[in-house]
Amino acid sequence: MTELVALKQALATEQAVVYGYGVVGAHLSGKDRRIAAARLVTHQNLRDRISALIAAAGAVPPAALPAYRLPAPVTDAATARQLAAHLEDGAAGAAWDLAASTAARSPARGVAVGWLTDAAVAAAHWGSAPTALPGKPAS
């Protein structure tokens, strides 16, 4: 996969994550809601950084969809936390793919490595089982 293709896929993932955190936050309260709001801002900033990398490569960043299909209904705090873990696991996978598709000195590599670490820590907070190599494809 080329770096540009990986960047576009990473952007699509981040656009979906931003949408998903809107749903997550609506079902949480207290500390968890504050954490979800902070994660939303983190992912919005990452989305914008990835868009800028795509534009710097001379391409047009794809627009976000108006809505995204969620993996399961979100009806309460428990299902919101499950969605948040799912979103962060997906972000880690996209970060892994981006890191694997970039040259060592590419600015996108730095974004991918930081993103992978951040997503893995957040996924663990939301209850995802930690793995030795977060985001690594199973096969």
C-alpha positions in Angstrom: 0.0 0.0 0.0 1.4 3.4 -0.8 1.7 6.1 1.8 -1.0 8.2 0.2 -3.5 5.3 0.1 -2.6 4.6 3.8 -3.2 8.3 4.7 -6.6 8.3 3.0 -7.6 5.1 4.8 -6.3 6.6 8.1 -8.4 9.7 7.4 -11.5 7.6 6.8 -10.9 5.8 10.1 -10.4 9.0 12.0 -13.6 10.5 10.4 -15.5 7.5 11.7 -13.9 7.7 15.1 -14.9 11.3 15.5 -18.5 10.4 14.6 -18.4 7.5 17.0 -17.1 9.6 19.9 -20.1 11.9 19.4 -22.3 8.9 20.2 -20.1 7.7 23.0 -20.2 11.0 24.8 -23.9 11.2 24.6 -24.2 8.1 26.8 -21.7 8.9 29.4 -21.5 11.2 32.4 -18.9 12.4 34.9 -15.3 11.5 34.5 -16.0 9.1 31.5 -17.8 11.9 29.7 -14.9 14.3 30.2 -12.5 11.6 29.0 -14.6 10.9 25.9 -14.8 14.7 25.2 -11.0 14.9 25.4 -10.6 11.8 23.1 -13.0 13.5 20.6 -10.7 16.6 20.5 -7.7 14.4 20.1 -9.2 12.5 17.2 -10.4 15.8 15.6 -6.9 17.1 15.8 -5.5 13.9 14.3 -8.0 13.9 11.5 -6.9 17.5 10.7 -3.2 16.5 10.8 -3.8 13.6 8.4 -5.9 15.8 6.1 -2.9 18.2 6.0 -0.5 15.4 5.1 -2.8 14.4 2.3 -3.0 17.9 1.0 0.8 18.3 1.3 1.1 15.2 -0.9 -0.9 17.1 -3.6 -4.1 15.2 -3.1 -7.6 16.2 -2.0 -8.5 14.8 1.4 -11.8 12.8 1.1 -14.8 14.2 2.9 -16.4 12.5 5.8 -19.6 10.6 5.4 -22.7 12.2 6.9 -23.1 9.2 9.2 -21.4 5.9 10.0 -22.8 2.5 10.9 -22.0 1.5 14.4 -21.0 -2.1 15.2 -23.7 -2.4 17.8 -26.5 -0.3 19.3 -25.4 2.1 22.0 -28.0 2.4 24.7 -26.2 3.1 28.0 -22.8 3.7 29.5 -21.6 0.1 29.2 -22.3 -0.1 25.5 -20.8 3.4 25.0 -17.5 2.2 26.7 -17.6 -0.9 24.4 -17.9 1.4 21.4 -15.1 3.6 22.6 -12.8 0.6 22.9 -13.9 -0.6 19.5 -13.1 2.9 18.0 -9.6 3.0 19.6 -8.8 -0.6 18.5 -9.8 0.4 15.0 -7.6 3.6 15.2 -4.7 1.5 16.4 -5.1 -0.8 13.4 -5.2 2.2 11.0 -2.1 3.6 12.7 -0.3 0.3 12.3 -1.2 0.2 8.6 0.0 3.8 8.1 3.3 3.1 9.9 3.9 0.1 7.8 3.3 2.1 4.6 5.7 5.0 5.3 9.4 5.5 5.0 11.4 5.9 8.3 11.8 9.6 7.9 8.3 10.4 6.6 6.3 12.9 8.7 3.4 10.5 8.4 5.5 7.8 10.2 5.8 10.1 13.3 2.1 10.7 13.2 1.4 7.0 12.9 3.7 5.9 15.8 2.3 8.5 18.2 -1.3 7.7 17.1 -0.7 4.0 17.7 0.6 4.5 21.2 -2.2 6.9 22.1 -4.9 4.7 20.7 -3.6 1.6 22.5 -3.6 3.4 25.8 -7.1 4.8 25.3 -8.4 1.4 24.2 -7.1 -0.1 27.4 -8.8 2.6 29.4 -12.2 1.7 27.8 -11.7 -2.0 28.6 -10.1 -3.4 25.5 -7.7 -6.3 26.3 -4.1 -5.0 25.9 -1.9 -6.8 23.3 1.8 -7.0 22.8 1.5 -5.4 19.4 -1.6 -3.2 19.3 -3.1 -2.7 15.9 -1.1 -5.5 14.3 -3.2 -7.4 11.8 -4.0 -11.0 12.9 -2.6 -12.6 9.8 
